Amino acid sequence: MSAITRIKEQKRGIVGGYNSPDDLRAFVQVSTTLVPLALLWWAAAWSAGVSLWLTAGVTLAIVLFLVRVFVLMHDCGHASLFRTARLNRAFGFVFGVISGMPQYVWSKHHAYHHATNGNWAKYRGPLVTASIEEYEALTDAGRRRYQRIRNVWLTPVHGFLYVLFFPRYTWLKGSLALLLHLAKGKPAAEFKTPYWATPKEYWHMFWNNVVLLGLWAAMSLAIGPALFFAVYVSSTSLAGAVGIVVFAVQHNFSHAYASGDEGWDDDVAALEGTSFLVLPRWLNWFTADIAYHHVHHLSAAIPNYRLAECHRRHADLFSGVTRIRLSEIPASFQCNLWDTARRCIVSEAEYLRLKESRAAPAGA
């Protein structure tokens, strides 16, 4: 019996023992994340009077803790960090402010990713992976631009835009459009925008931004705006870059399952379209075990602190899951084309090899 068949028949039993949150473990995770992060900000302010190299080192440490903050925020969105909805909402909001991301709105978009995992007709990832047909329709300059934008060294720019710029920009742009709508005497219920779907989403965006802007002002007064924004923008952008790279290679890797609407299977996507990142133990801690992404996609209700346990208990079922080591991440990040005919993700290099082999005359 194949692993896929066993998972389909025994899925409830496989994940059932691991999807119960533990508030004590969650509080330990929260405290061991937020307390060191606060101390690192104190160290950043102190180090500026000693050595800028020391400040840079502290900033890199802040990056690691911000990555952990984002993953814990992600767990709150799945209601899997704490047992109660109230605690998940409260700490999700706190983590969202620290991350710069309106958590409630983000979690709604992320839920769509889980509902469509492996269906690339529905969701193409944060960098919007093109199909081979779409790629071939581009000009030579367009193809170069497509690959250049997806260069791993540009991910800090994407991180800045994703975490810092767009959440502020969309809120302000949508709010101004709403004010103009109301100024014309039109009822608020008739207002439509792509930036939020419900009044609840808007108010979450509103308070996330208001609290965040207040913290920016308070930190600028406390340690000086130049030092604060230098550390804050660089650390948040780099943390966003790490998040984008990790997310990408968990779904974009050589021959990752990539179906269209027809024949799509979410269990197959969990095992064949989601990777297992083989990371050092210390890095697994900072990423809150999101490396066990195949387990997470079998059940998003499993808390991060039980993913590794579930993986070990059912290791035989996950033996076929693609493993990616740190040294293999750059190569996996280059797998950014969707081969619709073969229902998988490929790199540009593989696409070109296939194109040349098909163009070669028979017998050549």
N, C-alpha and C positions, 0 to 999 in steps of 0.2 A: 504494500500500500504506500503510495507516494505521500510526501510530507504535506502537500496541499490537501489531499483527500483526508488525511488524518486531522488536519487543522479544521477542515470544514465539518467533520463529524464530531470533533471533540473540543471545539473552540471554547465553549462555555466552561468546560472543566479545566482547560489549559490556563485561561486567564482568570477564572473565578476566584482562585486563592490569593490573588495579588492585587485586586482592584479595590481594596478597602483602605482609605487614608488613615494615617495615625497622627493625631494632632501633636503629640509630644515630639515625634520625629520631625514634623513640619516646623514646629517652633524652634527646634534645635537648628534646622537648616536656615530659618530666617535670621536667628540671632548670630550664627556663625558667618552670615553674609553681610548683614547690615552693620554690625559693630565693627568688624575689620574695615569695611568701606569708609565708615565715619573716621576711623583712626588714620586711614590712608590720606584722607583729605586734610586732616590736621598735619600729617607728615609732609604733604605737598606744600602747605603754607610755611612750615618751619624750614623745609629744605631750600626754599627759594633764597633764603639769606645765607645759605652755606655753599651750594653748588647747583647749577642748572642741570648738570649731569645727574645729580642725585634726584632732582625734581623729575627728570625724564624717566628714571628708574621707578619712582613712585607712581608716575603716570601709567607705566606699563602694568604695574600691579593693579591699579584701578581698573584698567581694561579687563583683566581677568575676572574681577569681581562683578563688573558690569555685565559680562557675558552670563555669569551665574544668576544675576538679578533677572535678566531677560528670560532665562529658561524657567526660573521659578514663577515669573509672571505668566509664562506660557502654561505652566501647570495649573495656576489659579484659573485661567480661562477654561481649562478642561474640568474644573471643579475637582481636581485630583490631589491637590497639595494638602488641603485640610478636609476634615470630615464634614464641616458645616458650610453651607453656602455663604453665610455672612462673613466668615473668616476668609474664604476665598475671594469674595468681592472686596473686602477691606484691604487685604494685603496685595491683591491684584492691582488695586488703584495705586497703592504706595509704590509698588514695583514699576507700574506704568509711568508714574511721575519721574522716578529715578532714571528709567530707561528713555524717557522722552516720548513714549508711545501711549496714546489713549487705549488702555488695555481692553476695555469692554468692546470697543469698535474693532480693534485688532483681532480679538478672539472670535468675533463673528466671521471675519474674512478667513481666519485660520480654520474655523470649523468647515468652511467650504472646501478647503484643501483636503481635509480628512475625508469628507464625503465623496471626493472625486479623485482620491489618490490613485495614480496610475492611468487616469483617463486624461490624456494630453489634449483631447479635443475640448475639455472643459477648463483645465487649469495648466498653465505652462511654467509655473514657478516665478520667483520675484524678478528674474531677468528676462522673462518671456522668451522661452526657447522656440526658435523657428523650425517649421517642418522643412524637409529637404526641398519640397516643391516651392515653398515660400522663399527659401534661400536662393534657389536657382533663378527665381524671378527678379532678384536684385541685380543691380549693375555691379561691375567689378568693384567700383568705389563703395557701393552699398555693402558688399560682402566684407570688404576690408574694415569698414566702419563697424559692422556687426561683430566681427571677431575682436576688434580693438576695444570696443566697449566692454566686452566680456573677459578682458585680460585680468588676471588675478590681482595685478598691481594696482588696478583702478578701483578695487573693492572699497578702500577707505572713502573714496568719493561717493560711491553708492551708499555706503553706510551713513555718511553725513546727510545725503538727500533723503534716505529712507527713514532715519530715526529723528533727525533734527529739523530738516527743512520742510518736508512735505506735511507732517502733522500740524505744523504751525500755519503753513501756507493754505492748506485746504480748509482749516478752521476759519481763518481770516477771510478767505475768498468766499466761502459758503455763508459766513455771517454777514458779510457786506451785501451779498445777493439777497439774503433774507430781509435785511433792513430795507433795501430798495423795493422789494416785493411788498413789504408792509407799508412803506411810504406811499405806494400807489393805491393804498386802500384795499388791497387784496387780502383775503383771510389767510392766516398762517397754515391752515390745513391744506390749502391748494399749492403750497410751495414744494417744489421738487428739486432735489440736488443729488449728484452722484456721490457726495461726500458723507452723507449719513442717511439712514433709512427710516429712523424713527426719532421722535423727540428725545427718547431716553439716550440714544446714541449721541445726539447733539449735546445734551447737557453733560454727558460724560466727557466729551471732547472739551467742552467749555471749562469744566472744573479742572480737568487735567492741565490745560494750558494756563489757567489762572494761577493754580498752585505752583506750576513749574516756573512761570514768569516771576512769581513772588520769591521763589527760592533763588532764582538767578540774581534778583536784586539784593537779597539778604547776603548771599555769598560774595557778591561784588563789594558790598559794604564791609564785610568781615575780613576778606583777604586781598581786596583790590580787584577791579574788573579785568585788568590785563592778565594777571596770574590766573584768576578763576577761569576766564574764557579760553586761555591757552591750554590749560589742563583739561577743562571740560569738553571743549570741541574736539581736541585730539583724541582723548580717551573714549568719548562716545562714538566718534567716527570709526576708530579702530575696532571697538567692540562690535559695532554694526557690521564692519567688514568681516570679522570672525564669524558672526552669525550668518551672514549671507553665504560665505564659503562653506560652512558646515552644512547649512540647509541644502545648498546646491548639490554637494557631492553625496548627500544622502538620497538623492533622487536622480541626479545626472551623473551617470558613470557608464562605462563601456557596456553596451547591450542591456542596459536597464529596461525593464518591462515598460512599454509606453504604448498603450492601446488607444484606439479611438472609441467612440460610443459603442460600436458593435463588438460584442464579445468581451467587453470590459469585465474584470473580476477583481474585486477589492482584496480578496485573500491572496490571489496570485500577486497583486501589486505589492502587498505587504512583504512577501518573501522574495520576489524577483525584481521589484521596482524600488526597493528600499534597501539601503546598505547598512552594514554594521561597521562603524568606525573603530578600529583597533587602536586605542589611545593609551598612553601611560596613565597609571592610576591617579596621579595628581591632576592631570588634565580632565579625566573623567569627573573628578570632583568639581572643578570649575565649570564644567558644562553640564553638571547635574545629570550625568548618565544619559544624555540625549543621544549619545553614540549608539545606544541599543534601540535604534530607530525602528527596526523591524518589529520589535515587541510593542513599541509605542503605537504603531499603526495597526497592530492586531486589536489593541484596546487602548484608547486614549484615557480610559478611566484608571489605568494603573499608575500610581504615583512614581515619580522619578526614582525614589529610593527603593523601589521594588522591581525595577526593570531588569537589573543585572541578575537578581535572584530568579526571576522567571526565565531568563535566557539560559542560565546554568541548569535549571531543573529540566528544561526541554531542549537541551543542546542538540539532541539527535534530529529534532524537527527543523532546526535552524542551520544545519551543517551546509546546506546549499546556498545560504544567504551570502551575497558578495561581501567580502571583507576588504576594507580599504585602510591602509596604514598611513601614518603621517606623511611619509615620503611619497606616497602615491596620490595624495590630494591634488597637487598641481595638474597631473595628467588627467585625473577624473574631472577636474574643473573645465578642461578643454572639451569635454563631451557635451556639446551644446547644440546638436542638431537632432531632430526627431525624424527617424526613418519610418514613415507611415506604412510602407509596404512590408517591412520586416517587424514592425511594431516594437521598436527599440530605440534607444538613444545611442548616437555615434558621435565621434569626433570629426572635425573637418578633414583630418588626414585620412581617416577610414573612408569617408564619403568620396574623397578624391581618388583613392585607390579603387573603389568599386566603380566609379565613373570611368576610369581609364580601362579597367578590365572589360567593362561592357562595350566600350568603344573599340577595343582591339579586334581586328578581323579574326575570324575563326581559323584556328590552326597556327596563329602567329606565335 
